[in-house]
Amino acid sequence: MLELYQFGNSVCAQKVRITLHEKGLKWKAHEVNLFTGEQYDPEYLKLNPKGVVPTLVVEGQPIIESTLICEYLDETYPEPSLVPADPALKSRMRLWSKAVDEGLFEGVMDISFSAMFRDRVKNMTDAQREQRFANVGDPRRRDRVKSTFEHGIDSPFVFNGIAAYEKAFKNMAKELDGGGPWLLGDQFSLADINMMPFVNRLEYLGLLDIWIDNRAQVQEWWERAKQRPSFIAGIIDHFKPGEESEMQESGLKIRDQLAARYQSYLEQFPNN
Ligand SMILES: N[C@@H](CCC(=O)N[C@@H](CS)C(=O)NCC(=O)O)C(=O)O
């Protein structure tokens, strides 16, 4: 039995759940509540020393890192295939997981944090907040959490996130231009699965149009992706009551400021 340690509205868990559904696999869920700090429970840290979700456990063996979990699932359960056989296409597919790991993931976290989780941290007592920061066992991650808490949308990490999204959407438009329907052509692959949660989060925050208003190919890709049953099963079915409206309302609060920073990014980096 596959066991997945996960959290409903975690973009990394969403990637894995979409993959599991595409493969038609059954799995047992273990919820790790990221808001109450269950990711730092010593028992959980034995499975995932980074203190993050998701973790897939197969016959007692933990597998961590969402990209690696998705590739593991594809290798272990090859049908239907989500990875192209052609090595050149495979490396193009991995450019999308690299894009996620090299900027988009931090971007989605830092934009989401300054839109909504920031308020939750503000409502903590000083001692709870200090404990929350101290729990983050990685210096860069701790810096990001502190920076977005202190500066919100003005944090330099949010600016980096804006840049990562802009690069990703520009590349998506390029890949889809004259090709498609999926990022690697005819085959729906882990490349598309990698991007779906990151696009979805922006949509729920009401910010997606800032990047894709003039990118018809990306809009069409997104409409297609949302038609897949795995989108509903992997993302939508796991929202808790109130979560969707929380995202929509908090996104609205930062929208104007974020759009201004996006414009500023385009002015400062016109050739990126
Ligand atoms: N690169 C890792 C990132 C995992 C990660 O940071 N997950 C987030 C949720 S999307 C998390 O567990 N955060 C908890 C925390 O930062 O305290 C992966 O892809 O699995």
The ligand as a Gaussian input file, in Angstrom:
#p B3LYP/6-31G(d) Opt

LIG

0 1
 N       11.294000      20.508000      -2.708000
 C       10.332000      19.950000      -1.807000
 C        9.599000      21.082000      -1.115000
 C        8.638000      20.560000      -0.056000
 C        8.009000      21.696000       0.751000
 O        8.682000      22.679000       1.134000
 N        6.712000      21.547000       1.048000
 C        5.992000      22.577000       1.753000
 C        4.525000      22.521000       1.380000
 S        4.255000      22.788000      -0.332000
 C        6.103000      22.319000       3.245000
 O        5.986000      21.202000       3.685000
 N        6.309000      23.369000       4.034000
 C        6.348000      23.264000       5.454000
 C        7.202000      24.320000       6.086000
 O        7.889000      25.054000       5.361000
 O        7.166000      24.403000       7.310000
 C        9.365000      19.046000      -2.588000
 O        9.133000      19.321000      -3.780000
 O        8.882000      18.051000      -2.037000

